Amino acid sequence: MSKAIHKQTTLHGYAVAIASVFIFNTFLSADVIAAPEEIQVYLDEFAEVGKTGLDLHTNYVTSDQQATNHQFRVTPEFSYGINPNWELGAYWLTVKNPGGSPQTDGVKLRAKWRPKPPTADTAFYWAVNFEAGQLSRRYYPDETSGEIKLIGVWKTDSWTLGMNFNIDRALKSHPVQAASSEIDTKIAYQIREGLQVGIENYSFLGVIHNDPSQPQSSQANYLAADFNLGKWDFNVGIGRASGQTPDKTVLKAIIGVPF
């Protein structure tokens, strides 16, 4: 088998694997947890070396039960490119309920690593994101959290397929919440330069060790668009959840602020 054929077969295999996981997640029957502070599938975004970036993660609950009725979250994310392989980031979680004042839910720090930057000829890309947070007890009972996120992306001229596999655990000896896992997927099609539309799926798989007292599997689907307005980048979407969750319909927007 020639190298070209082998490479094409390998890339086709990656695409089929990611698409299969996405389809499985989309039709998975499950309960759903509340909207998180960051509704995003990580792809191949990476801060330039020596430069700082700012993204504003926002989401607004438009249809729900009383617990999160019209709740609005804003999470500024700062990033900095150390070198071609490492990026640092920090989040500040805030939330505002109707009639109330804005409150903070804590901070998170992260470090993202990739073996090498993608090129024009790179169809498959992968990276790893490490995260740790100090959070408010009402938001996260264990107050300290850690996450490892495995990132895989496959691109053609028109299509982007992305998949993240997350493992989350409290950073304490005897946590209230058990370690859990999640798979997030995205399929997007480029309509024209600077405009993509697609579907994002967020599937919480539940705790790693079966425990009926802990949250079990869940999912939410978003119709999303990625586009540019001048130097500003946008990812906007509307998501629908099913099952036992206070959030039913959620609007989200990630705004890339030019520096």
C-alpha positions in Angstrom: 0.0 0.0 0.0 1.4 3.4 -1.0 2.0 6.1 1.7 -0.6 8.4 0.0 -3.3 5.6 0.1 -2.4 4.7 3.7 -2.6 8.3 4.8 -6.0 8.7 3.1 -7.3 5.5 4.7 -6.1 6.7 8.1 -7.7 10.1 7.8 -10.9 8.5 6.6 -10.8 6.3 9.7 -10.4 9.3 12.0 -13.4 11.0 10.3 -15.6 7.9 10.6 -14.7 7.5 14.3 -15.5 11.1 15.2 -18.7 11.1 13.2 -19.8 7.9 14.8 -19.3 9.2 18.3 -21.2 12.4 17.4 -24.2 10.4 16.0 -24.2 8.1 19.0 -24.1 11.1 21.5 -26.8 12.9 19.6 -29.3 10.1 19.9 -28.4 9.0 23.3 -31.4 9.0 25.7 -30.4 10.8 28.9 -31.1 13.3 31.6 -29.3 16.6 31.4 -27.4 18.8 33.9 -27.4 22.6 34.0 -25.6 24.7 31.4 -21.8 25.0 32.3 -19.8 28.2 32.3 -18.1 27.3 29.1 -20.1 25.7 26.3 -17.4 25.0 23.7 -15.9 22.1 21.8 -12.1 22.7 21.7 -10.6 22.6 18.2 -7.2 23.8 17.0 -7.3 27.3 18.4 -4.0 28.4 20.0 -2.7 31.7 21.1 0.2 33.2 19.1 3.6 33.0 20.8 4.1 36.0 23.1 0.5 37.3 22.6 -2.5 37.5 24.9 -6.1 36.6 23.8 -9.5 37.3 25.4 -12.7 35.3 24.8 -16.0 36.1 26.5 -18.1 32.9 27.2 -21.7 33.8 27.7 -24.9 31.8 28.0 -28.5 32.7 28.9 -31.3 30.3 29.9 -34.5 31.3 28.1 -36.6 28.3 29.1 -36.3 26.4 32.3 -37.7 25.7 35.8 -37.5 28.3 38.5 -34.0 27.4 39.7 -32.2 29.0 36.8 -35.0 31.1 35.3 -33.3 33.7 33.0 -29.9 33.1 34.5 -27.1 34.8 32.6 -23.4 33.7 32.8 -20.4 35.6 31.6 -16.9 33.9 31.8 -13.9 36.0 30.6 -11.1 33.7 29.4 -7.6 35.1 29.0 -4.9 33.1 27.1 -1.2 33.5 26.5 1.1 31.7 24.0 4.3 30.7 25.8 5.8 28.9 22.7 4.5 26.9 19.8 3.6 23.9 22.0 2.2 25.5 25.2 -0.6 27.9 26.0 -1.7 29.2 29.4 -5.3 30.4 30.2 -7.4 31.7 33.0 -11.2 31.9 33.5 -13.3 34.1 35.9 -16.8 32.6 36.4 -19.6 35.1 37.0 -23.4 34.7 37.1 -26.4 37.0 37.4 -29.9 35.9 38.4 -33.0 38.0 37.7 -33.3 40.8 40.2 -30.0 40.0 41.8 -26.5 41.3 41.6 -23.7 39.7 39.7 -21.8 37.0 41.7 -18.6 35.2 41.1 -18.4 31.4 41.0 -14.6 31.2 41.2 -11.6 31.0 38.9 -10.0 28.3 36.8 -6.4 28.0 35.4 -5.5 25.9 32.5 -2.5 24.8 30.3 -2.9 23.4 26.8 -0.2 21.4 25.1 0.2 20.2 21.5 2.9 18.1 19.9 3.2 20.5 16.9 1.3 23.4 15.3 -1.0 22.5 12.4 -0.1 23.3 8.8 -2.1 23.8 5.6 -1.5 20.1 4.8 -2.4 18.9 8.3 -5.8 17.2 8.3 -5.7 15.7 11.8 -4.7 17.6 14.9 -4.6 16.7 18.5 -3.8 18.4 21.8 -4.3 18.0 25.6 -5.7 20.6 28.0 -5.1 20.5 31.8 -7.3 22.6 34.1 -7.7 23.3 37.8 -10.2 25.5 39.6 -11.1 27.1 42.9 -14.9 27.4 42.8 -17.8 28.6 45.1 -19.5 25.9 47.1 -22.9 26.7 45.7 -21.6 26.1 42.2 -19.4 23.1 43.0 -19.7 21.3 46.4 -16.0 20.2 46.5 -14.8 23.8 45.7 -11.6 22.5 44.0 -11.8 20.9 40.6 -9.4 19.3 38.0 -9.9 18.3 34.4 -8.0 16.6 31.6 -9.3 17.2 28.1 -8.2 15.2 25.1 -8.7 17.1 21.9 -9.0 15.6 18.4 -9.8 17.5 15.2 -10.1 16.4 11.5 -10.4 19.1 8.8 -11.0 19.2 5.0 -11.5 22.3 2.9 -15.2 22.4 3.9 -15.8 20.1 6.9 -14.5 20.3 10.5 -15.0 17.3 12.8 -14.0 17.8 16.4 -14.1 15.6 19.5 -13.2 16.2 23.2 -13.0 13.6 25.9 -13.0 15.1 29.4 -12.2 13.5 32.8 -13.2 15.6 35.8 -12.4 15.1 39.4 -12.4 17.2 42.6 -8.8 18.0 43.9 -9.3 16.6 47.4 -8.9 13.3 49.2 -12.6 12.6 49.9 -14.7 14.4 47.4 -18.5 14.8 47.6 -18.7 14.3 43.8 -17.1 11.3 42.1 -14.8 11.5 39.1 -16.8 11.8 35.9 -16.3 11.8 32.1 -17.8 13.6 29.2 -17.6 13.5 25.3 -18.2 16.7 23.4 -18.4 16.7 19.6 -18.8 19.2 16.7 -19.6 18.8 13.0 -19.3 22.1 11.0 -19.5 23.0 7.3 -17.9 26.1 5.8 -20.4 27.9 3.7 -18.0 30.6 2.7 -14.7 32.2 4.0 -15.3 33.2 7.6 -18.6 31.4 8.1 -19.3 27.9 9.4 -22.5 26.3 10.5 -22.9 23.1 12.4 -24.1 21.0 15.4 -22.4 20.7 18.7 -23.2 17.9 21.2 -22.3 17.8 24.9 -22.7 14.4 26.4 -22.0 13.9 30.1 -21.3 10.2 30.5 -21.7 10.2 34.3 -19.4 9.0 37.1 -16.6 6.7 36.2 -17.5 4.3 39.1 -21.2 3.5 39.2 -22.9 5.3 42.1 -26.7 5.8 41.9 -26.4 8.8 44.2 -24.2 10.7 41.7 -25.4 12.5 38.5 -25.7 10.1 35.6 -25.5 10.5 31.9 -26.8 13.6 30.2 -26.7 15.5 26.9 -27.5 18.7 25.1 -27.5 19.7 21.4 -26.7 23.1 19.9 -27.2 24.5 16.4 -24.2 26.8 16.1 -22.5 29.2 13.7 -18.9 30.5 13.6 -18.1 33.8 11.9 -16.0 36.9 11.9 -17.0 40.6 12.0 -13.8 42.5 11.2 -11.2 41.3 13.8 -13.9 40.0 16.1 -14.6 36.2 16.2 -18.0 34.8 17.2 -19.4 31.3 18.0 -23.2 31.6 18.6 -25.7 28.9 19.1 -29.0 27.8 20.6 -29.2 24.6 22.5 -32.0 22.3 23.6 -31.8 19.9 26.6 -34.1 17.1 27.6 -34.6 15.2 30.8 -34.4 16.3 34.4 -32.6 19.7 34.2 -33.5 23.2 35.2 -32.2 24.5 31.8 -34.3 23.6 28.7 -33.4 26.2 26.1 -30.1 28.0 26.2 -28.6 30.7 24.1 -24.8 30.9 24.0 -22.1 33.1 22.5 -18.3 33.0 22.6 -16.8 36.4 21.6 -13.2 36.6 20.6 -12.1 40.1 21.5 -9.2 41.6 19.3 -6.2 43.0 21.2 
